[in-house]
């Protein structure tokens, strides 16, 4: 590759995800727009990936398409060995003839998957009336009223204790 900037576009499909065992993604239709800037000591890769991936809903086990958009900048420094310094800085041998971006693309896509994979139909059930999605589903916060003694007549276990004492 000559010194300077070049622009490339890559299609990302199921064959990429099949290369990685235990991948949570099996299908996808994505496009990676990549700008490569090569100097004598560095190769800077700016990648923008967008498209959809097929995920399985955590609640219903239904398959659905999730839109993905991710942009990252990764620097490859020419050196004597292949070393990953950080997730955005790699050292590669100076005389390398080819550089596969498949693992880089895969990691970019995998890290953009939402923690909760919810089908769009299920996702809409959890939005509040305003559509802002502020509905509280679960909390570990304590209630301010916990310091007050509970009314024993409303405790369901007190009813069981009464039945036990009758026998």
C-alpha positions in Angstrom: 0.0 0.0 0.0 1.4 3.4 -0.9 1.9 6.2 1.6 -1.1 8.5 2.0 -4.8 8.1 2.4 -7.0 5.5 0.7 -10.8 4.8 1.1 -12.2 1.3 1.0 -15.7 -0.1 1.4 -16.3 -3.7 2.7 -19.5 -5.8 2.9 -19.8 -7.7 6.1 -22.0 -10.8 6.1 -22.5 -14.2 7.8 -19.2 -15.6 6.8 -17.4 -13.1 9.1 -19.4 -14.3 12.1 -18.8 -17.9 11.2 -15.1 -17.5 11.6 -15.5 -16.9 15.4 -16.6 -19.8 17.5 -19.5 -19.1 20.0 -20.4 -15.9 18.2 -23.7 -14.4 19.4 -24.3 -13.3 15.9 -24.9 -15.7 13.0 -26.3 -13.3 10.4 -25.9 -9.7 9.5 -25.9 -7.2 6.6 -23.4 -4.5 7.3 -21.1 -2.1 5.4 -17.7 -0.9 6.7 -16.5 2.4 5.3 -12.7 2.4 6.0 -10.2 5.2 5.6 -6.6 4.1 5.7 -3.8 6.6 6.3 -0.3 5.1 5.9 2.9 6.9 6.9 6.4 5.4 7.3 5.8 4.5 11.0 2.0 4.2 11.3 -1.2 2.9 9.7 -4.3 4.7 11.0 -7.6 3.0 10.3 -10.8 4.9 10.7 -13.8 2.5 10.3 -17.5 3.3 10.3 -19.7 0.2 10.3 -23.5 0.4 9.9 -26.2 -2.1 9.1 -28.2 -4.7 10.9 -27.4 -7.9 12.8 -29.7 -10.7 13.7 -30.1 -11.2 17.4 -32.2 -13.5 19.7 -34.5 -11.7 22.1 -33.5 -12.4 25.8 -37.2 -12.5 26.8 -39.0 -14.3 23.9 -36.3 -16.1 22.0 -37.6 -14.5 18.8 -35.1 -13.5 16.2 -35.0 -9.8 15.2 -32.8 -7.4 13.3 -30.9 -4.9 15.4 -29.5 -1.8 13.7 -25.9 -1.2 14.5 -23.7 1.9 13.9 -20.2 2.1 15.3 -17.2 4.3 14.5 -13.7 3.7 15.7 -10.1 4.8 15.1 -7.3 2.2 15.4 -3.6 2.8 15.1 -1.2 0.1 13.8 2.4 1.1 14.6 5.1 -0.6 12.6 7.7 -2.4 14.8 9.5 -5.7 15.2 6.7 -7.9 16.5 2.9 -8.3 16.7 1.7 -6.8 20.0 -1.7 -5.5 21.2 -0.9 -2.5 23.4 -4.5 -1.3 23.9 -7.8 -2.0 22.1 -7.0 1.0 19.8 -3.2 0.6 19.5 -1.4 -2.4 17.9 2.2 -3.0 16.9 2.7 -5.0 13.7 5.9 -6.2 12.0 7.3 -3.6 9.6 7.5 -5.9 6.6 3.9 -7.1 6.8 2.4 -7.5 3.3 -1.3 -8.0 4.3 -3.4 -6.9 7.3 -6.7 -8.6 8.0 -9.3 -6.3 9.4 -11.8 -9.1 10.1 -11.1 -9.4 13.8 -11.2 -5.6 14.2 -14.6 -5.4 12.5 -15.9 -8.3 14.5 -14.8 -6.8 17.8 -16.3 -3.4 16.8 -19.7 -5.1 16.1 -19.7 -7.4 19.1 -19.0 -4.5 21.5 -21.9 -2.5 20.1 -24.5 -5.2 20.9 -26.9 -3.9 23.5 -26.7 -5.5 27.0 -30.4 -6.3 26.9 -31.3 -7.8 23.6 -35.0 -7.1 23.4 -37.2 -7.6 20.3 -38.8 -4.3 19.2 -42.3 -5.5 20.2 -41.1 -6.3 23.7 -39.1 -3.0 23.9 -42.2 -1.0 23.3 -44.0 -2.6 26.2 -41.4 -1.1 28.6 -41.7 2.5 27.5 -43.7 4.8 29.7 -46.7 6.8 28.6 -44.5 9.6 27.2 -42.4 7.2 25.1 -39.3 8.2 26.9 -38.4 4.7 28.2 -38.1 5.9 31.8 -40.2 3.0 33.3 -38.4 1.4 36.2 -38.3 -2.4 35.8 -36.1 -3.4 38.7 -34.3 -1.6 41.5 -32.2 -2.5 44.5 -32.9 0.8 46.3 -34.5 0.6 49.7 -37.9 2.1 50.4 -38.0 5.0 52.9 -40.9 3.3 54.7 -38.9 0.2 55.6 -38.0 1.6 59.0 -41.7 1.6 60.0 -43.0 -1.7 61.6 -45.2 -3.6 59.2 -48.8 -4.2 60.0 -49.0 -7.9 61.1 -52.5 -8.2 59.7 -51.3 -7.5 56.1 -48.4 -9.9 56.4 -49.3 -13.1 54.5 -47.0 -15.2 56.8 -49.0 -14.1 59.8 -52.0 -15.8 58.4 -50.0 -19.0 57.9 -48.8 -18.8 61.5 -52.4 -18.5 62.7 -53.3 -21.6 60.8 -50.4 -23.5 62.2 -51.2 -22.5 65.8 -54.8 -23.8 65.3 -53.6 -27.3 64.6 
